[in-house]
Amino acid sequence: MAMAPSQTVIDWSHCSVLESNPDTQGGAWVFRGTRVPVTAILNNLGELSVPELAEEFPTVRPEQITLLLDFIARSVEPHP
C-alpha cells in the first residue's frame, strides 16, 4: 500500500514581506504594500527568473521575491 505524501502547510503570517487584508484581493496573501498575490509569483516561477518576475510585477522588488522563496524553503525543511 502506497503512503500518501506528507503535506506542509505554510503559515504565511510569519513571512515579513507578505500581508493579508480583507479589502485587498479578497484577503489573499499579497506582497506588503502591493496588490500582487503570492500565487502570481509562484505561478510564474517556472518560466521567469527573479529579475524577470520583478519586471513583470513592478510593484514587487526582487529582494521581496527572494525573501519569499527563502521563507518557503525554510518552511518546508524537516524540523527535528
N, C-alpha and C positions, 0 to 999 in steps of 0.2 A: 504494500500500500504506500503510495507516494504521500509525503508530508507536504502540507501547504506551506508556501514560502512565508517567512516572517515578514510582517509589515511594520514599518517605522512611521509613527505619527509625529510630525514636526510641529512643535509649538512655535508658530511664527511670532508670537508676542515677545519672544526673547531675542528677536533679531532687530538690532538698533536702527537699521535703515528702512524698516517697514512700519506701516501703521494701518489700522482698520478704523473706519469711521462710517457709520450707517448712511451718512449723507454723501459719501464719496464711493462711487462704483458699487452702490448697494451693500457696503460693508466689506467688500472683498479686500484682501491684503494688497496694499499698494506701496510703492516706494514713497517714503516720507516726503511730503510737500508736493507730490505729483498725483496724477490720476492714472498712472501706469500700473496695472496689476502685475503681481509676481508671475502669474500664468503667462502673460505676454512675453516675458523674458524667457521663461522655461520652455515655452512652445517654440521659440525661435533659436534656442541654444544649439540645436543640432546643425543648423545651417549658417549661423552667424557667429563671428568671434566677439569677444567683449567690446573692442572698439567699434565694430560694426553694429552691435546692439545699441551702444550709446549713440551712434549716429542715427540709427533708425528711431530711437526713442530719446530725443534730445533733452528732455527734462530729467533723464536719469544719467548720472555721472558714471563713468567706468568704475570708479572706486566703489560705488554703491553695488554695482553688479558683482564685483569681486568679493565684497564683504558678504553678499547674499550667498554666493557659491561656497565661500569658506564656512558660513554658518550651516549650510545644508550638509557639507562634508562632515563637520563636527557632530551634527545631529544624528547622522546615520552610523557613526562609528560605534562599535560594541563597547559597552561600559562594563568593566569587571565587577 
